Amino acid sequence: MPLDLFAGIPVNDYATALPWYQRLLGTPPTFFPHHTEAVWELAEHRYVYIVQRPGQAGNAVHTILVDDLDTRVARIADRGLQPTSRETYAEGMRKVTYHDPDGNEFGFGGAAH
């Protein structure tokens, strides 16, 4: 039996966060549980969601590993978002980090080529 993973990101202003995450993830949400929550299915049984929770926003930290980090970052840049940091680790892994309007951290990682 598969397990579903839902990783949540609290935001102060849903109307501001929704288009930002659409640009970051490159797609509209998969579904909307209610009027201040949006869910994206990143892979089978793996979801990330934003939900309006004023006062709790700004503390989420998520990293998604992808096969082609450079292509992912280039496509995000084409949609108007730039990373806030880039890191390369001794083991050859790289991480590119974005921060949403509330300060939540969303990173993408991948192996160096």
The first five atom37 places (N, CA, C, CB, O) and aatype in JSON, in Angstrom:
{
  "aatype": [12, 14, 10, 3, 10, 13, 0, 7, 9, 14, 19, 2, 3, 18, 0, 16, 0, 10, 14, 17, 18, 5, 1, 10, 10, 7, 16, 14, 14, 16, 13, 13, 14, 8, 8, 16, 6, 0, 19, 17, 6, 10, 0, 6, 8, 1, 18, 19, 18, 9, 19, 5, 1, 14, 7, 5, 0, 7, 2, 0, 19, 8, 16, 9, 10, 19, 3, 3, 10, 3, 16, 1, 19, 0, 1, 9, 0, 3, 1, 7, 10, 5, 14, 16, 15, 1, 6, 16, 18, 0, 6, 7, 12, 1, 11, 19, 16, 18, 8, 3, 14, 3, 7, 2, 6, 13, 7, 13, 7, 7, 0, 0, 8],
  "atom_mask": [
    [1, 1, 1, 1, 1],
    [1, 1, 1, 1, 1],
    [1, 1, 1, 1, 1],
    [1, 1, 1, 1, 1],
    [1, 1, 1, 1, 1],
    [1, 1, 1, 1, 1],
    [1, 1, 1, 1, 1],
    [1, 1, 1, 0, 1],
    [1, 1, 1, 1, 1],
    [1, 1, 1, 1, 1],
    [1, 1, 1, 1, 1],
    [1, 1, 1, 1, 1],
    [1, 1, 1, 1, 1],
    [1, 1, 1, 1, 1],
    [1, 1, 1, 1, 1],
    [1, 1, 1, 1, 1],
    [1, 1, 1, 1, 1],
    [1, 1, 1, 1, 1],
    [1, 1, 1, 1, 1],
    [1, 1, 1, 1, 1],
    [1, 1, 1, 1, 1],
    [1, 1, 1, 1, 1],
    [1, 1, 1, 1, 1],
    [1, 1, 1, 1, 1],
    [1, 1, 1, 1, 1],
    [1, 1, 1, 0, 1],
    [1, 1, 1, 1, 1],
    [1, 1, 1, 1, 1],
    [1, 1, 1, 1, 1],
    [1, 1, 1, 1, 1],
    [1, 1, 1, 1, 1],
    [1, 1, 1, 1, 1],
    [1, 1, 1, 1, 1],
    [1, 1, 1, 1, 1],
    [1, 1, 1, 1, 1],
    [1, 1, 1, 1, 1],
    [1, 1, 1, 1, 1],
    [1, 1, 1, 1, 1],
    [1, 1, 1, 1, 1],
    [1, 1, 1, 1, 1],
    [1, 1, 1, 1, 1],
    [1, 1, 1, 1, 1],
    [1, 1, 1, 1, 1],
    [1, 1, 1, 1, 1],
    [1, 1, 1, 1, 1],
    [1, 1, 1, 1, 1],
    [1, 1, 1, 1, 1],
    [1, 1, 1, 1, 1],
    [1, 1, 1, 1, 1],
    [1, 1, 1, 1, 1],
    [1, 1, 1, 1, 1],
    [1, 1, 1, 1, 1],
    [1, 1, 1, 1, 1],
    [1, 1, 1, 1, 1],
    [1, 1, 1, 0, 1],
    [1, 1, 1, 1, 1],
    [1, 1, 1, 1, 1],
    [1, 1, 1, 0, 1],
    [1, 1, 1, 1, 1],
    [1, 1, 1, 1, 1],
    [1, 1, 1, 1, 1],
    [1, 1, 1, 1, 1],
    [1, 1, 1, 1, 1],
    [1, 1, 1, 1, 1],
    [1, 1, 1, 1, 1],
    [1, 1, 1, 1, 1],
    [1, 1, 1, 1, 1],
    [1, 1, 1, 1, 1],
    [1, 1, 1, 1, 1],
    [1, 1, 1, 1, 1],
    [1, 1, 1, 1, 1],
    [1, 1, 1, 1, 1],
    [1, 1, 1, 1, 1],
    [1, 1, 1, 1, 1],
    [1, 1, 1, 1, 1],
    [1, 1, 1, 1, 1],
    [1, 1, 1, 1, 1],
    [1, 1, 1, 1, 1],
    [1, 1, 1, 1, 1],
    [1, 1, 1, 0, 1],
    [1, 1, 1, 1, 1],
    [1, 1, 1, 1, 1],
    [1, 1, 1, 1, 1],
    [1, 1, 1, 1, 1],
    [1, 1, 1, 1, 1],
    [1, 1, 1, 1, 1],
    [1, 1, 1, 1, 1],
    [1, 1, 1, 1, 1],
    [1, 1, 1, 1, 1],
    [1, 1, 1, 1, 1],
    [1, 1, 1, 1, 1],
    [1, 1, 1, 0, 1],
    [1, 1, 1, 1, 1],
    [1, 1, 1, 1, 1],
    [1, 1, 1, 1, 1],
    [1, 1, 1, 1, 1],
    [1, 1, 1, 1, 1],
    [1, 1, 1, 1, 1],
    [1, 1, 1, 1, 1],
    [1, 1, 1, 1, 1],
    [1, 1, 1, 1, 1],
    [1, 1, 1, 1, 1],
    [1, 1, 1, 0, 1],
    [1, 1, 1, 1, 1],
    [1, 1, 1, 1, 1],
    [1, 1, 1, 1, 1],
    [1, 1, 1, 0, 1],
    [1, 1, 1, 1, 1],
    [1, 1, 1, 0, 1],
    [1, 1, 1, 0, 1],
    [1, 1, 1, 1, 1],
    [1, 1, 1, 1, 1],
    [1, 1, 1, 1, 1]
  ],
  "atom_positions": [
    [[0.85, -1.18, 0.0], [0.0, 0.0, 0.0], [0.89, 1.24, 0.0], [-0.96, 0.0, 1.23], [1.74, 1.39, 0.88]],
    [[0.72, 2.14, -0.98], [1.56, 3.33, -1.04], [1.22, 4.31, 0.08], [1.4, 4.02, -2.4], [0.09, 4.36, 0.57]],
    [[2.2, 5.07, 0.46], [2.01, 6.13, 1.45], [2.0, 7.46, 0.72], [3.13, 6.1, 2.54], [2.78, 7.66, -0.22]],
    [[1.14, 8.36, 1.14], [1.11, 9.7, 0.58], [1.85, 10.64, 1.52], [-0.36, 10.18, 0.35], [1.71, 10.56, 2.74]],
    [[2.63, 11.55, 0.93], [3.33, 12.57, 1.7], [2.76, 13.92, 1.32], [4.87, 12.52, 1.43], [2.72, 14.28, 0.15]],
    [[2.32, 14.68, 2.32], [1.84, 16.04, 2.14], [2.74, 16.95, 2.97], [0.33, 16.18, 2.55], [2.74, 16.87, 4.2]],
    [[3.49, 17.82, 2.3], [4.38, 18.77, 2.99], [3.76, 20.15, 2.91], [5.81, 18.76, 2.36], [3.55, 20.68, 1.81]],
    [[3.46, 20.73, 4.06], [2.74, 22.0, 4.1], [3.62, 23.21, 4.29], [0.0, 0.0, 0.0], [4.67, 23.15, 4.93]],
    [[3.16, 24.32, 3.71], [3.84, 25.6, 3.81], [2.81, 26.64, 4.24], [4.53, 26.0, 2.45], [1.94, 27.01, 3.45]],
    [[2.9, 27.13, 5.48], [1.97, 28.18, 5.91], [2.36, 29.53, 5.3], [1.95, 28.29, 7.45], [3.53, 29.88, 5.24]],
    [[1.36, 30.27, 4.84], [1.58, 31.59, 4.26], [0.66, 32.6, 4.93], [1.33, 31.57, 2.72], [-0.41, 32.26, 5.43]],
    [[1.1, 33.85, 4.94], [0.27, 34.91, 5.51], [-0.85, 35.34, 4.58], [1.12, 36.11, 5.86], [-1.97, 35.58, 5.02]],
    [[-0.53, 35.45, 3.28], [-1.49, 35.96, 2.3], [-1.58, 34.98, 1.14], [-1.08, 37.39, 1.8], [-0.71, 34.95, 0.27]],
    [[-2.62, 34.19, 1.14], [-2.83, 33.17, 0.12], [-2.84, 33.77, -1.29], [-4.15, 32.42, 0.38], [-2.25, 33.2, -2.21]],
    [[-3.5, 34.91, -1.47], [-3.62, 35.54, -2.79], [-2.26, 35.95, -3.35], [-4.54, 36.75, -2.72], [-2.08, 35.97, -4.57]],
    [[-1.31, 36.28, -2.5], [0.05, 36.61, -2.93], [0.87, 35.36, -3.16], [0.73, 37.51, -1.9], [1.63, 35.28, -4.13]],
    [[0.73, 34.38, -2.29], [1.54, 33.16, -2.36], [1.17, 32.28, -3.55], [1.39, 32.37, -1.08], [2.05, 31.67, -4.15]],
    [[-0.11, 32.2, -3.9], [-0.55, 31.29, -4.95], [0.18, 31.54, -6.28], [-2.04, 31.43, -5.15], [0.73, 30.58, -6.83]],
    [[0.21, 32.75, -6.82], [0.92, 32.94, -8.09], [2.43, 32.73, -7.96], [0.64, 34.33, -8.64], [3.08, 32.3, -8.92]],
    [[3.0, 33.04, -6.8], [4.43, 32.83, -6.6], [4.76, 31.33, -6.7], [4.89, 33.39, -5.22], [5.71, 30.95, -7.38]],
    [[3.98, 30.49, -6.04], [4.23, 29.05, -6.09], [3.9, 28.46, -7.46], [3.42, 28.33, -5.02], [4.52, 27.48, -7.87]],
    [[2.95, 29.04, -8.16], [2.69, 28.59, -9.53], [3.89, 28.87, -10.42], [1.43, 29.29, -10.1], [4.23, 28.05, -11.28]],
    [[4.55, 30.01, -10.23], [5.77, 30.31, -11.0], [6.9, 29.38, -10.57], [6.18, 31.79, -10.81], [7.64, 28.87, -11.42]],
    [[7.05, 29.15, -9.27], [8.12, 28.29, -8.78], [7.95, 26.86, -9.31], [8.14, 28.28, -7.26], [8.91, 26.26, -9.79]],
    [[6.76, 26.33, -9.21], [6.52, 24.93, -9.55], [6.16, 24.72, -11.02], [5.42, 24.37, -8.69], [6.18, 23.59, -11.52]],
    [[5.82, 25.8, -11.72], [5.59, 25.73, -13.15], [4.27, 25.15, -13.59], [0.0, 0.0, 0.0], [4.11, 24.76, -14.75]],
    [[3.33, 25.09, -12.68], [2.03, 24.51, -13.02], [0.97, 25.02, -12.05], [2.11, 22.96, -12.99], [1.29, 25.4, -10.92]],
    [[-0.27, 25.03, -12.48], [-1.33, 25.34, -11.52], [-1.46, 24.22, -10.49], [-2.68, 25.56, -12.25], [-0.98, 23.11, -10.73]],
    [[-2.08, 24.49, -9.37], [-2.27, 23.44, -8.37], [-3.06, 22.26, -8.93], [-3.0, 24.01, -7.16], [-3.84, 22.39, -9.87]],
    [[-2.82, 21.12, -8.33], [-3.53, 19.89, -8.71], [-4.96, 19.93, -8.2], [-2.8, 18.66, -8.16], [-5.89, 19.49, -8.87]],
    [[-5.12, 20.46, -6.98], [-6.48, 20.62, -6.44], [-6.47, 21.63, -5.31], [-7.04, 19.26, -5.94], [-5.41, 22.0, -4.79]],
    [[-7.67, 22.07, -4.95], [-7.88, 23.09, -3.92], [-8.8, 22.5, -2.84], [-8.48, 24.4, -4.53], [-10.0, 22.38, -3.09]],
    [[-8.28, 22.14, -1.66], [-9.14, 21.6, -0.61], [-10.17, 22.6, -0.09], [-8.28, 21.12, 0.54], [-11.28, 22.23, 0.26]],
    [[-9.79, 23.88, -0.06], [-10.72, 24.95, 0.3], [-10.17, 26.26, -0.25], [-10.92, 25.04, 1.85], [-9.15, 26.26, -0.93]],
    [[-10.83, 27.37, 0.03], [-10.52, 28.64, -0.65], [-9.19, 29.28, -0.25], [-11.62, 29.6, -0.38], [-8.79, 30.26, -0.87]],
    [[-8.48, 28.78, 0.76], [-7.16, 29.32, 1.11], [-6.12, 28.22, 1.22], [-7.24, 30.1, 2.43], [-5.19, 28.3, 2.03]],
    [[-6.27, 27.19, 0.4], [-5.3, 26.1, 0.35], [-5.19, 25.57, -1.07], [-5.69, 24.96, 1.33], [-6.19, 25.37, -1.75]],
    [[-3.95, 25.35, -1.52], [-3.69, 24.81, -2.86], [-2.66, 23.69, -2.73], [-3.2, 25.92, -3.84], [-1.7, 23.8, -1.97]],
    [[-2.87, 22.62, -3.51], [-2.02, 21.43, -3.42], [-1.47, 21.1, -4.8], [-2.81, 20.22, -2.85], [-2.2, 21.08, -5.79]],
    [[-0.15, 20.83, -4.86], [0.51, 20.38, -6.07], [1.0, 18.95, -5.86], [1.69, 21.32, -6.45], [1.62, 18.65, -4.84]],
    [[0.73, 18.08, -6.82], [1.3, 16.74, -6.78], [2.61, 16.8, -7.55], [0.32, 15.66, -7.39], [2.61, 16.99, -8.77]],
    [[3.74, 16.64, -6.84], [5.06, 16.72, -7.45], [5.47, 15.42, -8.12], [6.09, 17.11, -6.41], [6.17, 15.42, -9.12]],
    [[5.03, 14.32, -7.56], [5.25, 12.97, -8.08], [4.15, 12.11, -7.47], [6.72, 12.42, -7.73], [3.44, 12.55, -6.57]],
    [[4.02, 10.91, -7.94], [2.96, 10.06, -7.43], [3.03, 9.92, -5.91], [3.02, 8.69, -8.09], [4.05, 9.5, -5.37]],
    [[1.95, 10.29, -5.26], [1.82, 10.19, -3.8], [2.71, 11.19, -3.04], [2.15, 8.79, -3.34], [2.94, 11.02, -1.85]],
    [[3.21, 12.22, -3.72], [4.07, 13.22, -3.09], [3.53, 14.62, -3.41], [5.55, 13.07, -3.56], [3.52, 15.04, -4.57]],
    [[3.1, 15.3, -2.38], [2.42, 16.58, -2.55], [3.08, 17.67, -1.71], [0.95, 16.46, -2.18], [3.67, 17.4, -0.66]],
    [[2.97, 18.89, -2.19], [3.32, 20.07, -1.4], [2.1, 20.99, -1.46], [4.64, 20.78, -1.93], [1.43, 21.08, -2.49]],
    [[1.83, 21.66, -0.35], [0.68, 22.54, -0.34], [0.99, 23.82, 0.41], [-0.53, 21.85, 0.28], [1.83, 23.86, 1.3]],
    [[0.27, 24.87, 0.0], [0.3, 26.14, 0.73], [-1.06, 26.29, 1.4], [0.62, 27.35, -0.21], [-2.08, 25.87, 0.86]],
    [[-1.05, 26.9, 2.57], [-2.29, 27.14, 3.29], [-2.15, 28.46, 4.05], [-2.62, 25.96, 4.25], [-1.12, 28.72, 4.67]],
    [[-3.18, 29.28, 3.99], [-3.14, 30.55, 4.7], [-3.25, 30.3, 6.19], [-4.28, 31.49, 4.23], [-4.25, 29.78, 6.69]],
    [[-2.19, 30.69, 6.9], [-2.15, 30.6, 8.36], [-1.35, 31.79, 8.88], [-1.53, 29.24, 8.84], [-0.18, 31.64, 9.24]],
    [[-1.97, 32.95, 8.93], [-1.25, 34.13, 9.4], [-0.59, 33.89, 10.76], [-2.19, 35.33, 9.49], [-1.17, 33.25, 11.64]],
    [[0.6, 34.38, 10.9], [1.33, 34.23, 12.15], [2.19, 32.98, 12.2], [0.0, 0.0, 0.0], [3.08, 32.88, 13.04]],
    [[1.94, 32.02, 11.33], [2.75, 30.79, 11.3], [3.68, 30.76, 10.09], [1.85, 29.56, 11.29], [4.54, 29.88, 9.99]],
    [[3.52, 31.7, 9.19], [4.28, 31.69, 7.94], [5.75, 32.06, 8.16], [3.66, 32.66, 6.93], [6.11, 32.71, 9.14]],
    [[6.57, 31.61, 7.22], [7.97, 32.01, 7.2], [8.94, 31.01, 7.78], [0.0, 0.0, 0.0], [10.15, 31.25, 7.74]],
    [[8.47, 29.91, 8.31], [9.36, 28.95, 8.97], [9.49, 27.61, 8.25], [8.89, 28.7, 10.36], [10.2, 26.72, 8.73]],
    [[8.83, 27.44, 7.1], [8.92, 26.16, 6.37], [10.27, 26.05, 5.67], [7.76, 26.04, 5.34], [10.81, 27.04, 5.18]],
    [[10.79, 24.83, 5.63], [12.04, 24.53, 4.93], [11.84, 23.22, 4.18], [13.26, 24.45, 5.93], [11.7, 22.16, 4.8]],
    [[11.82, 23.29, 2.85], [11.62, 22.1, 2.03], [12.71, 22.05, 0.96], [10.2, 22.11, 1.36], [13.11, 23.08, 0.43]],
    [[13.19, 20.86, 0.66], [14.12, 20.64, -0.44], [13.65, 19.44, -1.24], [15.58, 20.43, 0.08], [13.35, 18.39, -0.68]],
    [[13.6, 19.61, -2.55], [13.19, 18.57, -3.47], [14.41, 18.21, -4.33], [11.97, 19.02, -4.37], [15.04, 19.1, -4.9]],
    [[14.76, 16.93, -4.42], [15.84, 16.5, -5.29], [15.3, 16.25, -6.69], [16.53, 15.22, -4.73], [14.27, 15.59, -6.85]],
    [[15.99, 16.79, -7.68], [15.55, 16.67, -9.08], [16.68, 16.08, -9.92], [15.12, 18.04, -9.64], [17.85, 16.15, -9.53]],
    [[16.33, 15.51, -11.06], [17.32, 14.91, -11.94], [18.19, 15.93, -12.65], [16.64, 14.04, -12.96], [19.39, 15.73, -12.79]],
    [[17.59, 17.03, -13.1], [18.33, 18.04, -13.87], [18.15, 19.41, -13.22], [17.85, 18.06, -15.35], [17.24, 20.17, -13.58]],
    [[19.0, 19.71, -12.28], [18.89, 20.95, -11.51], [19.03, 22.18, -12.39], [19.95, 20.98, -10.41], [18.27, 23.14, -12.25]],
    [[20.0, 22.16, -13.31], [20.22, 23.34, -14.15], [19.0, 23.68, -15.01], [21.43, 23.12, -15.05], [18.64, 24.85, -15.14]],
    [[18.38, 22.67, -15.58], [17.18, 22.91, -16.39], [16.05, 23.43, -15.52], [16.74, 21.62, -17.1], [15.34, 24.35, -15.92]],
    [[15.88, 22.87, -14.34], [14.83, 23.31, -13.42], [15.02, 24.79, -13.07], [14.83, 22.45, -12.12], [14.07, 25.57, -13.14]],
    [[16.24, 25.18, -12.71], [16.53, 26.57, -12.32], [16.32, 27.51, -13.51], [17.98, 26.69, -11.78], [15.8, 28.61, -13.34]],
    [[16.73, 27.09, -14.69], [16.54, 27.92, -15.89], [15.06, 28.14, -16.18], [17.22, 27.29, -17.1], [14.65, 29.25, -16.53]],
    [[14.26, 27.11, -16.03], [12.81, 27.24, -16.29], [12.15, 28.14, -15.25], [12.14, 25.86, -16.28], [11.25, 28.91, -15.58]],
    [[12.59, 28.04, -14.01], [12.05, 28.92, -12.97], [12.43, 30.37, -13.27], [12.57, 28.5, -11.56], [11.61, 31.27, -13.1]],
    [[13.66, 30.59, -13.71], [14.1, 31.95, -14.09], [13.27, 32.49, -15.24], [15.59, 31.95, -14.47], [12.93, 33.68, -15.26]],
    [[12.93, 31.64, -16.2], [12.07, 32.06, -17.31], [10.7, 32.51, -16.83], [11.92, 30.92, -18.32], [10.02, 33.29, -17.5]],
    [[10.28, 32.01, -15.67], [8.99, 32.4, -15.1], [9.13, 33.57, -14.12], [8.34, 31.2, -14.38], [8.17, 33.95, -13.45]],
    [[10.33, 34.15, -14.05], [10.51, 35.39, -13.3], [11.0, 35.28, -11.88], [0.0, 0.0, 0.0], [10.99, 36.28, -11.15]],
    [[11.44, 34.11, -11.44], [11.96, 33.97, -10.08], [13.45, 33.66, -10.11], [11.2, 32.85, -9.32], [13.92, 32.88, -10.93]],
    [[14.17, 34.28, -9.2], [15.61, 34.05, -9.07], [15.9, 33.45, -7.69], [16.41, 35.37, -9.27], [15.24, 33.81, -6.71]],
    [[16.87, 32.55, -7.62], [17.2, 31.96, -6.32], [17.81, 32.98, -5.37], [18.16, 30.8, -6.5], [18.4, 33.97, -5.79]],
    [[17.65, 32.73, -4.09], [18.26, 33.58, -3.08], [19.64, 33.06, -2.67], [17.36, 33.68, -1.84], [20.45, 33.81, -2.12]],
    [[19.91, 31.78, -2.95], [21.25, 31.24, -2.68], [21.49, 30.0, -3.52], [21.42, 30.92, -1.18], [20.56, 29.33, -3.98]],
    [[22.78, 29.72, -3.71], [23.25, 28.52, -4.41], [24.39, 27.94, -3.59], [23.7, 28.84, -5.89], [25.28, 28.67, -3.15]],
    [[24.35, 26.64, -3.38], [25.39, 25.98, -2.59], [25.9, 24.75, -3.34], [24.87, 25.58, -1.19], [25.14, 24.1, -4.06]],
    [[27.18, 24.46, -3.17], [27.77, 23.22, -3.67], [28.44, 22.55, -2.49], [28.78, 23.47, -4.86], [29.24, 23.17, -1.79]],
    [[28.12, 21.29, -2.29], [28.65, 20.54, -1.16], [29.83, 19.69, -1.62], [27.56, 19.67, -0.52], [29.95, 19.36, -2.8]],
    [[30.69, 19.34, -0.69], [31.9, 18.57, -0.99], [31.59, 17.24, -1.67], [32.67, 18.31, 0.29], [32.4, 16.75, -2.46]],
    [[30.45, 16.66, -1.4], [30.07, 15.38, -1.97], [29.62, 15.49, -3.42], [28.98, 14.75, -1.15], [29.31, 14.48, -4.05]],
    [[29.58, 16.71, -3.97], [29.15, 16.9, -5.34], [27.7, 17.28, -5.51], [0.0, 0.0, 0.0], [27.24, 17.48, -6.63]],
    [[26.97, 17.37, -4.43], [25.57, 17.79, -4.51], [25.5, 19.32, -4.54], [24.75, 17.23, -3.33], [26.35, 20.01, -3.99]],
    [[24.46, 19.81, -5.2], [24.21, 21.26, -5.25], [22.8, 21.52, -4.75], [24.41, 21.83, -6.69], [21.92, 20.66, -4.83]],
    [[22.59, 22.73, -4.24], [21.27, 23.15, -3.79], [21.05, 24.59, -4.21], [21.12, 22.99, -2.24], [21.91, 25.45, -4.02]],
    [[19.88, 24.83, -4.78], [19.46, 26.17, -5.16], [18.21, 26.49, -4.34], [19.19, 26.29, -6.73], [17.24, 25.73, -4.35]],
    [[18.25, 27.61, -3.63], [17.19, 27.94, -2.68], [16.44, 29.19, -3.11], [17.78, 28.13, -1.28], [17.02, 30.17, -3.59]],
    [[15.13, 29.13, -2.93], [14.23, 30.26, -3.17], [13.52, 30.57, -1.86], [13.19, 29.95, -4.32], [13.33, 29.68, -1.03]],
    [[13.13, 31.82, -1.68], [12.34, 32.21, -0.52], [11.07, 32.9, -1.02], [13.15, 33.15, 0.44], [11.13, 33.82, -1.83]],
    [[9.94, 32.45, -0.51], [8.67, 33.04, -0.91], [8.49, 34.39, -0.23], [7.5, 32.09, -0.57], [9.33, 34.77, 0.59]],
    [[7.42, 35.12, -0.53], [7.22, 36.44, 0.07], [7.18, 36.45, 1.61], [5.94, 37.02, -0.45], [7.42, 37.49, 2.22]],
    [[6.88, 35.31, 2.23], [6.85, 35.22, 3.69], [8.18, 34.77, 4.29], [5.76, 34.27, 4.12], [8.34, 34.78, 5.51]],
    [[9.13, 34.38, 3.44], [10.42, 33.9, 3.94], [10.54, 32.39, 4.02], [0.0, 0.0, 0.0], [11.58, 31.88, 4.43]],
    [[9.5, 31.66, 3.65], [9.59, 30.2, 3.62], [10.66, 29.79, 2.61], [8.22, 29.56, 3.26], [10.77, 30.39, 1.55]],
    [[11.44, 28.78, 2.95], [12.52, 28.29, 2.09], [12.06, 27.09, 1.28], [13.75, 27.93, 2.93], [11.51, 26.13, 1.82]],
    [[12.31, 27.17, -0.03], [11.99, 26.05, -0.92], [13.22, 25.84, -1.79], [10.69, 26.32, -1.8], [13.56, 26.7, -2.6]],
    [[13.87, 24.7, -1.63], [15.09, 24.42, -2.37], [14.94, 23.26, -3.33], [0.0, 0.0, 0.0], [14.09, 22.39, -3.16]],
    [[15.79, 23.27, -4.33], [15.92, 22.16, -5.26], [17.37, 21.71, -5.22], [15.48, 22.54, -6.71], [18.28, 22.53, -5.24]],
    [[17.58, 20.41, -5.15], [18.93, 19.87, -5.09], [19.16, 18.86, -6.19], [0.0, 0.0, 0.0], [18.23, 18.26, -6.72]],
    [[20.44, 18.69, -6.52], [20.8, 17.7, -7.52], [22.29, 17.52, -7.56], [0.0, 0.0, 0.0], [23.04, 18.33, -7.01]],
    [[22.72, 16.47, -8.21], [24.14, 16.16, -8.32], [24.82, 17.12, -9.31], [24.35, 14.69, -8.76], [24.21, 17.55, -10.29]],
    [[26.07, 17.44, -9.03], [26.87, 18.26, -9.94], [27.19, 17.42, -11.17], [28.18, 18.77, -9.25], [27.38, 16.2, -11.08]],
    [[27.25, 18.08, -12.32], [27.57, 17.35, -13.57], [28.99, 17.63, -13.98], [26.61, 17.73, -14.71], [29.45, 17.11, -15.0]]
  ]
}
